[in-house]
Amino acid sequence: MGDPRDRDRKPGSLVIPVLEVPMDPDALLELARQLYRVRLHDLAYDDWTEIAVSVAGYDDDPRPLGAIPEVRALFRELVATGLVALFTTSTIIRPAGFWVSVPGKGCPLGGLEVFLAAEGKFLHVTGEAQVHQADLIRFVEQAKGPLMERVCRTAAGLL
């Protein structure tokens, strides 16, 4: 991922970090720094960058990503640190064909998908998905409330 503060980025940019499992604390910290910088750039230049994640190394595993314990553990860490609040809200609640496949399984995952997979509720992106209204409401309340507050409190120390 190049310098996300680059003024020459085109509006509506797309950032898809490909995560390795397990993710060591230093790599998670660097991911946090990069994502915070992207969002600061968005605020400074009245821009919006789509941020979603993909997980490498499981293409040959027949299980959906949300059913793989070490991937779910990483997703729980992304939720616990509040980083999921920086992601695009969802990659499944979009017009058909909006997201393309990247290294890892299926299309990239937005905040909602990571949040639900961390709880074992969202297991696979197949182009069709059913999200229960109560889960969506809970995600929005947490991502835009407590998780975002946690992100804002820690951002200053990371940059």
C-alpha positions in Angstrom: 0.0 0.0 0.0 1.6 3.3 -1.1 1.5 6.4 1.0 -2.2 6.9 1.5 -1.6 10.6 2.2 -0.6 11.1 -1.4 -2.4 14.1 -2.8 -2.4 12.5 -6.3 -4.7 9.7 -5.4 -7.9 9.7 -7.4 -11.2 10.3 -5.6 -12.9 7.1 -4.7 -9.7 5.1 -4.3 -9.8 1.5 -3.2 -7.5 0.0 -0.6 -7.5 -3.8 0.0 -4.9 -5.0 2.4 -4.3 -8.8 2.0 -3.8 -10.1 5.5 -1.6 -13.0 6.5 -2.7 -15.3 9.3 -1.4 -15.3 12.0 -0.8 -11.6 12.1 1.9 -10.5 14.5 1.3 -7.5 16.7 3.8 -5.3 14.7 2.0 -6.1 11.5 -1.4 -5.3 13.1 0.1 -2.0 14.4 1.4 -1.1 10.9 -2.0 -1.9 9.4 -3.6 0.4 11.9 -1.2 3.2 11.0 -1.9 2.8 7.3 -5.7 2.7 7.7 -5.7 5.8 10.1 -3.7 7.7 7.5 -6.1 6.8 4.8 -9.0 8.1 6.8 -7.1 11.3 7.8 -6.4 11.8 4.1 -10.2 11.4 3.4 -11.0 14.0 6.0 -8.3 16.5 4.8 -9.3 16.2 1.2 -13.0 15.6 1.4 -12.6 12.2 -0.2 -13.8 8.7 0.5 -11.6 5.6 0.1 -13.2 2.2 0.0 -11.3 -0.1 2.5 -11.9 -3.8 2.6 -9.7 -6.8 3.5 -8.8 -10.1 2.0 -7.1 -13.0 3.7 -4.3 -14.9 2.0 -3.4 -18.5 2.2 -6.8 -20.2 2.3 -7.8 -20.6 -1.3 -7.4 -24.4 -1.2 -9.1 -24.8 2.2 -12.7 -26.0 1.6 -14.0 -24.2 4.7 -15.4 -20.7 4.5 -13.1 -18.1 6.0 -15.5 -17.5 9.0 -15.2 -21.2 9.9 -11.4 -21.2 10.1 -10.5 -20.6 13.8 -7.3 -18.7 13.1 -9.0 -16.4 10.7 -11.9 -15.8 13.1 -9.3 -15.0 15.8 -7.8 -12.3 13.5 -11.2 -10.9 12.8 -12.0 -10.8 16.5 -8.7 -8.8 17.0 -9.8 -6.4 14.2 -13.1 -5.8 16.0 -11.5 -5.6 19.5 -9.0 -2.9 18.3 -11.8 -1.0 16.6 -10.1 -1.2 13.2 -13.2 -2.7 11.7 -14.8 0.7 12.1 -12.4 2.2 9.5 -13.5 -0.3 6.8 -16.1 0.3 4.2 -19.4 -0.7 5.9 -20.1 -3.6 3.7 -19.0 -5.3 0.5 -22.1 -7.5 0.2 -24.7 -4.7 0.5 -23.6 -3.2 -2.9 -24.7 -3.3 -6.5 -23.8 -6.6 -8.2 -20.3 -6.7 -9.6 -19.1 -3.7 -7.5 -16.3 -5.7 -5.8 -13.9 -8.0 -7.7 -12.0 -11.0 -6.4 -8.6 -10.5 -5.0 -6.0 -12.9 -3.6 -7.8 -14.9 -0.8 -11.3 -16.3 -0.9 -14.0 -14.5 -2.8 -14.5 -10.8 -2.8 -12.9 -8.5 -0.1 -14.7 -8.2 3.2 -16.0 -4.9 4.6 -16.6 -4.1 8.3 -19.9 -5.8 8.5 -18.6 -9.0 7.1 -15.5 -9.1 9.4 -17.7 -8.2 12.4 -20.2 -11.0 11.7 -17.4 -13.6 10.8 -15.7 -12.8 14.1 -18.9 -14.0 15.8 -19.3 -17.0 13.5 -22.4 -15.5 11.9 -21.1 -14.6 8.5 -19.2 -17.5 6.9 -18.8 -16.9 3.2 -19.1 -14.3 0.5 -20.7 -16.0 -2.5 -22.3 -13.0 -4.2 -25.5 -13.7 -2.3 -25.8 -13.3 1.5 -28.5 -12.9 4.0 -27.8 -10.4 6.8 -30.3 -10.3 9.7 -31.6 -6.8 10.5 -30.7 -7.1 14.2 -27.1 -8.0 13.3 -26.9 -5.0 10.9 -28.3 -2.6 13.5 -25.9 -4.0 16.2 -22.9 -3.5 13.8 -23.8 0.0 12.9 -24.4 1.0 16.6 -21.1 -0.5 17.6 -19.0 0.5 14.6 -20.2 4.1 14.7 -20.2 4.3 18.5 -17.9 2.4 20.8 -15.6 1.0 18.1 -15.1 4.3 16.4 -14.4 6.0 19.8 -11.8 3.4 20.5 -10.2 4.0 17.2 -10.1 7.8 17.7 -8.6 7.5 21.2 -5.7 5.3 20.0 -5.1 7.0 16.6 -3.0 9.8 18.0 -0.5 7.4 19.6 -0.1 5.4 16.4 0.6 8.2 13.9 
